[in-house]
Amino acid sequence: MTSLALPVFTPVYPHHKVVIIGGGPAGSVAASRLAQKGIDALVLEREKFPRFHIGESLLPNGNHVLKTIGVWDKITSAGFIEKRGAQFTLADRSRTVRNVFAQGWIPGLDMTYQVERARFDDILLRHAQQSGAQVQEESRVTRVSRTSGHWRIEAEHQGQTATFTADWVIDASGRHCVMGRAMKMEKSPLPYPGRMAVFNHFEHVVRDRGEAAGDIIVMRLSDAWFWAIPISPTVTSVGVVLQKNSGRHTGESWESLFWRKVNESPFLSNAMAHATAVGEYRIESDYSFSHTDFGRDRCLLAGDAASFIDPVFSSGVYLALESGLLAADEIADALTSPKSARAEAKLYARYTNAMKNRIGYMRQLIDAYYDDEACEVFMSPRPTLRLPQAINSILAGGLTPSFAVRWRLWLFKQICALQKRRVLVPKINWQSPSESTPEK
Ligand SMILES: Cc1cc2nc3c(=O)[nH]c(=O)nc-3n(C[C@H](O)[C@H](O)[C@H](O)COP(=O)(O)OP(=O)(O)OC[C@H]3O[C@@H](n4cnc5c(N)ncnc54)[C@H](O)[C@@H]3O)c2cc1C
């Protein structure tokens, strides 16, 4: 008699109100929120957690999402490094701007954490489970289709395929954008060159002392920038971001490219003189993209699956958390009070606009950072008209700014534009940053 292999992967409830693809920050927040509202939600996650992920510096405004879903106490007791500021500096540290969150415009956005993402994401995913969501790890979604008003989702688990159906889907699969691809959702062109990041974790990187020891340090070179993020008492995440086609010599390894750029900075080469790598050198490339709409046909795109612009101001996880919460709330509302097709269309537009507006404010500062003259203005803050506080609040993730912040951001951009024609703040010689010309 032939023995039959029993299926290892037997879904408990084949039909779910909501299936969430991906258990990163966006997916875990959405799952927690839905479960807490009594809505049956299943997370299908490709990996087994904890797993490595880049994106370790949080923004203070993400704290409110973590508090809303009730995971804040678990985060505060996890021993992550407190982040109270962000430093923007030059290769020789001749100019440094320390953005202290407590001095920002919005009260309460004083601090957050630098996190090892493997642990942070694991805490969030377990919290979703503890909140009542079902979580299936090592379950890669391979196909999706829409049949008779439902989503049909196929996932592979240890060589077996299981099929689920759902009323709604949240695509939180990060830059894999499972649903965006399957639905061939339109992407908006972005005016950015292809960029890439090379990074690793290191022991023995020299840090600042005191409260500033937990800062992220963002250091600009003429054609690249570095991050240094303390993610444990001894380990620092260091990465370099550069244009894809301009950075690498023929045959050069990622490791030697990384160290060649480190050695272009007197400050960083000193700080890393005794650094030892604790992992492999990894790369990420061509990461900037945005879907035009973040929702359609009872599917919402959350976090990176909707859009990812640039890592320079550490906004990715914040936007993922916020969009996970918003997506869950929109879907919970639609499930409890069913909507006409017209009202559903409004839901997609409302959700898309809510997220695109937030991304748009951050993008204005991202664009300034990559522009030499605008970066000179950014690196020379003046107390005039409380401009630095306004910029500070955006950098803390205050991305639904009041009019008071919005007009200051507008003024900042006008000063940046003027700097191209007149020297309003000291110029930076980007090839050799120490040679700043005096202010006129
Ligand atoms: C170089 C670089 C540096 C960055 N630095 C920062 C930073 O300092 N701070 C910051 O806030 N952000 C940073 N980011 C951005 C940050 O990494 C992301 O914005 C954030 O992780 C997005 O979260 P998410 O939940 O949307 O997606 P993810 O965290 O990517 O999670 C998606 C999940 O979906 C799963 N998945 C994928 N495909 C499937 C599938 N087919 N089936 C099932 N599951 C699937 C994946 O395994 C993953 O667990 C950085 C990004 C880059 C590229």
The ligand as an ORCA input file, in Angstrom:
! r2SCAN-3c Opt
* xyz 0 1
  C      19.723     51.165      1.830
  C      18.481     51.402      2.633
  C      18.580     51.941      3.906
  C      17.423     52.195      4.649
  N      17.513     52.777      5.883
  C      16.375     53.083      6.563
  C      16.438     53.684      7.862
  O      17.496     53.935      8.414
  N      15.259     53.948      8.484
  C      14.045     53.669      7.916
  O      13.005     53.959      8.517
  N      13.964     53.066      6.720
  C      15.085     52.767      6.035
  N      15.004     52.128      4.839
  C      13.668     51.750      4.346
  C      13.097     50.533      5.087
  O      13.977     49.452      4.934
  C      11.733     50.181      4.509
  O      11.037     51.367      4.202
  C      10.875     49.348      5.461
  O      11.491     48.149      5.779
  C       9.503     49.097      4.823
  O       8.743     48.212      5.600
  P       7.640     47.300      4.898
  O       6.916     46.607      5.992
  O       6.876     48.093      3.918
  O       8.470     46.264      4.017
  P       9.567     45.197      4.472
  O      10.171     45.593      5.753
  O      10.466     45.045      3.301
  O       8.754     43.869      4.703
  C       8.191     43.170      3.622
  C       8.026     41.708      4.008
  O       7.333     41.060      2.959
  C       7.866     39.768      2.799
  N       7.582     39.305      1.439
  C       8.135     39.734      0.279
  N       7.633     39.043     -0.770
  C       6.738     38.173     -0.243
  C       5.900     37.183     -0.814
  N       5.884     36.933     -2.135
  N       5.101     36.457     -0.001
  C       5.110     36.679      1.344
  N       5.898     37.593      1.946
  C       6.685     38.340      1.160
  C       9.362     39.958      3.045
  O       9.981     38.747      3.419
  C       9.350     40.993      4.170
  O       9.425     40.401      5.454
  C      16.141     51.867      4.094
  C      16.059     51.310      2.818
  C      17.203     51.082      2.087
  C      17.083     50.496      0.705
*
